[in-house]
Amino acid sequence: MSVQSVPVRGGPRGRKPHAKLCRERGGGDMHWRKDACSSLDLNATSAKCTTSNGDAPSSFQPPLYTESARPQLHFSPTSGFMNDPNGLVYSNGTWHMYYQYNPNATVAGNQHWGHATSKDLFTWQQHLPAIAPENEGEGIFSGSAVLDVNNTSGFFDDNVPADSRFVAIYTLNTPAEQNQNIAYSTDGQHYTKYSGNPVISLNTTQFRDPKVFFDDATQQWVMTVAHPQSYEVGFYASKDLRTWNELSRFGPHGVLGFQYECPDLVQVPVKGGERDGQLAWVLVVSINPGAPLGGSFVQYFVGDWNGTAFRPDNGAAQIADFGKDWYAAQTFYNAPQGRTVGLAWASNWQYTNVAPTSPWRSVQSLPRDMTLRWTNMNPLQKGYVLALEPSPEILSLPSTPLLNTTKAENTTVVLRGDGAFDVRATVTANVSSTNFPSLEFVISSSHGSTAEKVKIGAQIGQPTMIYVDRRTAGRTWADENVFFTDRLSGQLTPSTQNSSSALTTFDLRLIIDRSISELFVDGGLVSSTILHFWDDKAQPAQLDVGTHGGVKLDFISVSHVRSTWPDCSS
């Protein structure tokens, strides 16, 4: 990760920085309340009213989690500033999410590793920061976490269960350099920094964001790390997580922008084509700034890892999400059942430090299951595309149906409930029609004609163009911020098509969550993450669905999904 040039102000509620907390636990000089130390409860079945920096839950007004702009399914810290997801790891039924966090202000800086845990990927328990800087001017920048089940590091004794042997690998950012460090823990919350840090130092200020995995083929740990301003991804190997040697570098490739960040080399299940049923290697690289729409975005390369180097299948860099609010994507280490699960920071460096939310800034995207799909690139070519779909655990969340029908070409649904809304539809149209087939979903913040709106739709043809129009979703915000790109589009060549009749069928899913929506089309072959900050504390209130030119909605459902946050009002 990189931190933009923003002045770091003093902490909210008059807190002074550098209050010592739990130093005997290896925490270093923390920046939150001294009396906030608590143990990690991994047995809780529902979230409790704890906070991300030790503030008393009762001190929040309005009550915590009831703020009008706070999403109810997407994770956010209780207060302070959050950006990149870090150290994503699954252990013994619990998902651990660490993240870049400033516990004292709502702008980037003073970087810690915040921490949250979940049993279902959607109901998150807030914990205190897990790793903190020890000296003024330092930051604990992005990185990853692994389970050292075989104790290759030697940090653990036989009394520590294999799935409790956490090792975090992170960048220590100092005024003089960026270097790679490690810390270890037996519970995922209380970390001890390795006395031999740094484990890699190149005497440069441009060397960050290590993502580590265990390579079964070579029986060694592999680190993927950014050399940002030389546009390279470095690969390093280690037998013990302490001593590393460089293997190779990848780049410059793809969109270069200003710099590379947050690389992740991961195996992804393949569906279709000659690799069907296998695992394929995908290298994910984030760019900031310099995205085609401005600011930050995520690109990826499909290829092969031979144990020492990554070789792309071709020169194509593909865009993971056509929205402007999905960055620094990372996948979970040790995800169960052969799944590849990841998420991203749902914001953009061009405007994140002034986003109109308080007392927190930024949310993480919904967790997404990833597959590599063999699909139509255009009428003549097929290829592999990274498909991103909401993780299926969302289907287990308590919900209330608002609409479920096979006849809804033009309809209005009142969005009743304080949580989020899950919209699913199956669309059929004739791509050769001269009637300009299209459909549009309009989210409104009120029932009147002057309502603020987000428009999401498709103009169906060869290719089908998927678009987002958020010009009037928070007129004040959209008008005042010159970087808040308000109209976006992506393209789709639908994967199900009857060539003899020119009929095409694809599915569409839209999850609406107060100030953010996420769109998934054709099984996630196209996705878009969309921030929309309504004026006057408004919330989504109505969904209008319209079709034109013979488009048929074979099926559409709308459900209210109950908030996953605890009730902290008392």
Order of alpha helices (4+ residues) and beta strands (2+ residues): beta-beta-beta-beta-beta-beta-beta-beta-beta-beta-beta-beta-beta-beta-beta-beta-beta-beta-beta-beta-beta-beta-beta-beta-beta-beta-beta-beta-alpha-beta-beta-beta-beta-beta-beta-beta
